[in-house]
């Protein structure tokens, strides 16, 4: 009887010790993540203050999960932080499946000529100037019947800082041709490592025969390269600081905990290749000139809506 009680007490002490160690480990990890996140934030804030950047505008965004239960994140690229009349330079949707922990990426070409709620037909990127990310959300919902839960407007300076922090030796990418017009640098063709400023020039270049079509292709190629070269445990340990570095440059409704959770899956090395889609899809648009709009992509909305839904549910 006494032996049984002694064994029970011994077992209880052992489990208490294990629990205490686990709590200490969790506390250490949380403390490390908090320290790294704040270090990244302070690093970027120092640069922002030196550059006299304006504060982020506060937006209303009435998003929710889509009908398939996925989380869709509206990604907008802008180099006019704080200016209300700026158009969105880049429009993407990151599709996150929580059960599988996987991501897909859709790029919507900025000259897509669609119905903007309350304004009639215009280029989709003008919706940002007219009503911020909420109006782009409504426009995508009306034309393509997909709900978006989150938005993130990324200042291009933030993209540069993130690349330089994550890749001290640059991102390895194959530059397919010589690029120099309107990107304030010259990129020579060939496989090379690009720093943050060079990567920004690469993803923004559009002054060739492919125009915006080539730029969208490069943007998707760059996201894939960044993900592949960031994947792995070593990078995941750096994730809090990377999010901290980017945070001051991003206007978003995603809280830090959700960003860390999704970022972990985005950087996981066992998720396979990230699938991508471009809207408009092939053979679904014409390229007329519209008075007051210039050259547009007049898209077959139904064909593109069907392609988007098939892409998400595959």
JOWOWO-V319768 format. One line per field, one symbol per residue. psi: psi as a letter, one per 40 degrees, with the letter a starting at -180 (. if undefined). burial: + if it has 24 or more other ideal C-beta (glycine too) atoms within 12 Angstrom, else -. A space follows every 50 residues. Layout:
# JOWOWO-V319768
psi->???
burial->???
This chain:
# JOWOWO-V319768
psi->dddddddddddddddddddddddddddddddddddddddddddddddddd efiiiiihihhfiiiieeeihhhhhhhiefhehdeiihdhhihhhhhdde fiiihhhhhdehhihhheeahihdeeddddfadddddddddddefhihdi ihhhhdddddddddddgdeihhihheihhdhfefihhiiihihhaddddd ddeehegadebdddddddddddddddddeeiidddddedddddddddeeh hiehidddddddddddehefeaihiiihhiiifeiigihhhedahihhih dddddddddddde.
burial->--------------------------------+--++--++-++--++-- --+--+--+-+-+--+-+-++++++++++-+----++++++++++++--- -+++++++++++++++----+++++++++++++++++++++-++-+++++ +++++++++++++++++---+++-+---+---+---+------+++-+++ ++++++-----++++++++++++++++++++---++-+++++++++++++ ++++-+--++-+++++++-----++++++++--++----------++++- +--++-+++-++--
